Amino acid sequence: MILARLALAALLALPLRAAAEEVTVFAAASLTGAMDRVAEAWAAETGHRAVLSYGGSSALARQIQQGAPADIFVSASGEWMDAVAASGDVQAGTRRDILGNRLVLIAHGAAAPVTIDGSLDLAGMLGDGRLAMALVDAVPAGVYGKQALVSLGLWEGVAPKVAQADNARGALAFVGRGEAPLGIVYATDAAADDAVSIIGTFPASSHDPITYPAAITAQATSPVAAEFLDYLTSEPARAIWAAAGFSAP
């Protein structure tokens, strides 16, 4: 009896581990892979689970505005985060820029590098092929890409040859499968597919800065949403982002 009481007292003295919780994260498609690894590292540390849903930032923003049950939104565009904030779907004071990226020109297979400036004959390089891009009027990777082409004076020559995908990873897949000879994606996307090669990097001055803002949504219910948002800029997460090719914002 005495031993049983002592054992019970010892158990009661142990710190209680918090019950496992879930947080639902809507994240830009270009974060696929790296965000998975960040979520896995967080789960290993805390026992909690991040449920990840990827897509074009524009589509995710609209879903949140329509009441989709997201706790955290990570966009590849400040403008789409602005839109969600303007509609009252973001908790005030939670928004922060967590990452940066670069815009690159990719080719199917190995190809010679080029200098991307106003003298580039991009239309000639395409021949009868298509230029894969994310939606140029909605998805951030496509918007940045169109900005760059317009600023370099290349847009009019290639606009009729653009094949638009729903998101950046879709544009990458077009080139990776050989359905388009060239594409414009983020540098981190290109690193995720061995079937493509980076043949040039767009000047940073040719488009708006590429930043990834993150925030807790107004309809968030997860008790660990703030914890996961903080983890996105923690030391372990920064190491994962850097290994995937992302930069500081």
C-alpha positions in Angstrom: 0.0 0.0 0.0 2.8 2.4 0.9 4.6 1.6 -2.3 1.5 2.2 -4.3 0.9 5.6 -2.7 4.5 6.6 -3.3 4.2 5.6 -7.0 1.0 7.6 -7.3 2.6 10.7 -5.7 5.6 10.4 -8.1 3.2 10.3 -11.1 1.3 13.3 -9.9 4.5 15.3 -9.5 5.5 14.8 -13.1 4.8 17.8 -15.5 1.8 17.1 -17.7 2.5 17.2 -21.4 0.0 19.4 -23.2 -2.6 17.6 -25.2 -1.8 17.4 -28.9 -3.5 20.1 -30.9 -4.0 20.8 -34.6 -3.5 24.0 -36.6 -4.8 24.4 -40.2 -2.4 26.3 -42.5 -3.3 27.7 -45.9 0.1 28.2 -47.6 1.2 29.3 -51.1 2.0 26.4 -53.4 5.6 27.5 -53.7 6.2 26.6 -50.1 5.4 22.9 -50.7 8.1 20.7 -49.4 9.9 23.2 -47.2 6.7 23.9 -45.2 6.1 20.2 -44.9 9.6 19.9 -43.3 8.9 22.8 -41.0 5.7 21.3 -39.9 7.4 17.9 -39.2 10.1 19.6 -37.1 7.4 21.5 -35.1 5.5 18.3 -34.5 8.6 16.5 -33.3 9.3 19.3 -30.8 5.7 19.9 -29.6 3.6 16.9 -30.4 1.1 19.2 -32.2 0.2 18.8 -35.9 -0.1 21.3 -38.7 -2.6 20.4 -41.4 -1.3 22.0 -44.6 -3.4 23.1 -47.6 -1.5 24.4 -50.6 -2.7 26.5 -53.5 -2.3 29.8 -55.4 -2.3 32.7 -52.9 -5.3 34.3 -54.8 -7.4 31.1 -54.5 -6.5 30.6 -50.8 -7.3 34.3 -50.0 -10.7 34.0 -51.6 -11.4 30.7 -49.7 -10.5 32.4 -46.4 -12.8 35.4 -47.3 -15.6 32.9 -47.9 -15.2 31.3 -44.5 -12.8 28.4 -45.1 -11.5 27.1 -41.7 -7.9 28.2 -41.9 -6.1 29.2 -38.8 -3.0 30.7 -40.5 -2.6 32.1 -44.0 0.9 32.3 -45.6 0.8 34.2 -48.9 3.4 34.6 -51.6 2.2 38.2 -52.1 1.7 41.1 -49.8 -1.2 42.2 -52.0 -3.3 39.1 -51.3 -2.6 39.4 -47.6 -3.7 43.0 -47.9 -6.9 41.9 -49.4 -7.6 39.4 -46.7 -6.8 42.0 -44.0 -9.0 44.6 -45.7 -12.0 42.2 -45.6 -11.5 41.7 -41.9 -10.3 38.1 -42.1 -6.9 38.6 -40.4 -6.2 39.1 -36.7 -4.7 42.6 -36.2 -1.1 42.6 -35.1 -0.3 39.0 -36.2 1.0 39.7 -39.7 4.7 39.4 -40.4 6.9 38.9 -43.4 8.7 35.6 -43.0 10.5 34.8 -46.3 11.9 36.1 -49.6 12.5 34.5 -53.0 14.0 35.1 -56.5 12.4 34.8 -59.9 14.1 32.6 -62.5 13.8 31.4 -66.0 13.9 27.6 -66.3 14.3 25.2 -69.2 13.4 21.5 -69.6 16.6 19.5 -69.1 20.0 21.1 -69.4 20.4 24.3 -71.3 22.9 27.1 -71.7 22.6 30.1 -69.3 21.4 33.4 -70.6 21.5 37.0 -69.3 18.1 38.3 -68.7 17.8 41.9 -69.8 16.0 43.9 -72.5 18.1 42.3 -75.3 17.0 38.7 -74.6 15.2 37.2 -77.5 12.9 35.2 -75.4 10.3 34.8 -78.1 13.0 33.4 -80.4 14.1 30.9 -77.8 10.5 29.6 -77.5 10.1 29.0 -81.2 6.8 27.3 -81.5 6.8 26.3 -77.8 5.1 27.9 -74.8 6.3 29.9 -71.8 4.9 28.4 -68.6 3.8 30.8 -66.0 1.4 31.0 -63.1 -1.8 33.0 -63.7 -0.3 36.4 -64.6 -3.2 38.5 -63.3 -3.8 36.6 -60.0 -1.1 34.3 -58.7 1.9 36.1 -57.3 4.6 34.1 -59.3 2.7 35.0 -62.5 2.2 38.6 -61.4 5.9 39.0 -60.6 6.8 37.3 -63.9 4.6 39.6 -66.0 6.0 42.7 -64.1 9.5 41.6 -65.0 8.7 40.9 -68.6 6.9 44.2 -69.0 9.7 46.2 -67.3 12.3 44.6 -69.6 10.2 45.2 -72.7 9.7 41.5 -73.4 6.0 41.0 -72.6 4.4 41.9 -75.9 6.7 39.4 -77.8 5.9 36.5 -75.6 2.3 37.2 -74.3 0.6 35.1 -77.1 2.9 32.1 -76.2 2.2 32.1 -72.4 0.7 28.9 -71.0 -0.8 29.8 -67.6 -1.1 27.4 -64.7 -3.1 27.7 -61.5 0.0 28.2 -59.4 3.8 28.3 -59.4 4.2 24.5 -59.0 1.8 24.0 -61.9 4.0 26.1 -64.2 7.0 24.1 -62.9 5.3 20.9 -63.8 4.6 22.1 -67.4 8.3 22.5 -67.9 9.3 19.4 -65.9 7.1 17.2 -68.1 8.4 18.8 -71.3 5.1 20.3 -72.2 6.7 23.8 -72.3 10.4 24.4 -73.1 10.7 27.4 -70.8 9.0 28.7 -67.7 9.1 31.5 -65.1 9.0 30.3 -61.5 10.6 30.9 -58.1 14.1 29.8 -57.6 12.9 27.5 -54.8 10.4 25.8 -57.2 13.2 25.1 -59.7 15.3 23.4 -57.0 12.4 21.0 -56.4 12.5 19.4 -59.8 15.5 17.7 -61.3 14.0 17.7 -64.7 14.5 21.5 -65.1 17.5 23.8 -65.0 17.8 27.4 -64.1 19.1 29.3 -67.1 18.8 32.9 -65.8 17.7 35.0 -62.8 15.5 38.1 -63.3 16.9 41.3 -62.0 15.4 42.2 -58.6 14.7 45.7 -59.9 12.4 44.3 -62.7 9.6 43.3 -60.3 8.2 44.0 -56.9 10.1 42.5 -53.9 9.0 38.8 -53.4 7.9 38.4 -49.8 5.8 35.9 -48.0 3.6 37.4 -45.3 2.0 35.2 -42.7 -0.9 36.0 -40.3 -3.5 34.4 -38.1 -7.0 34.5 -39.6 -9.9 36.2 -37.9 -11.8 32.9 -37.8 -8.9 30.9 -36.3 -9.9 28.4 -33.5 -6.6 26.5 -32.9 -5.1 27.2 -29.5 -1.6 26.7 -31.0 -2.0 29.0 -34.0 0.3 31.7 -32.5 2.8 29.1 -31.5 3.1 27.7 -35.0 3.3 31.3 -36.5 6.2 32.0 -34.2 7.8 28.8 -35.1 7.9 29.8 -38.8 10.7 32.3 -38.0 12.5 30.2 -35.3 16.1 29.0 -35.7 15.1 25.4 -36.7 12.6 26.8 -39.3 15.1 29.3 -40.7 17.6 26.5 -41.3 14.9 24.6 -43.3 13.9 27.6 -45.3 17.6 28.4 -46.1 18.3 24.9 -47.2 15.3 25.1 -49.6 16.7 28.3 -51.1 14.4 30.9 -49.5 16.0 34.1 -48.3 15.2 36.5 -45.4 12.4 38.9 -46.3 
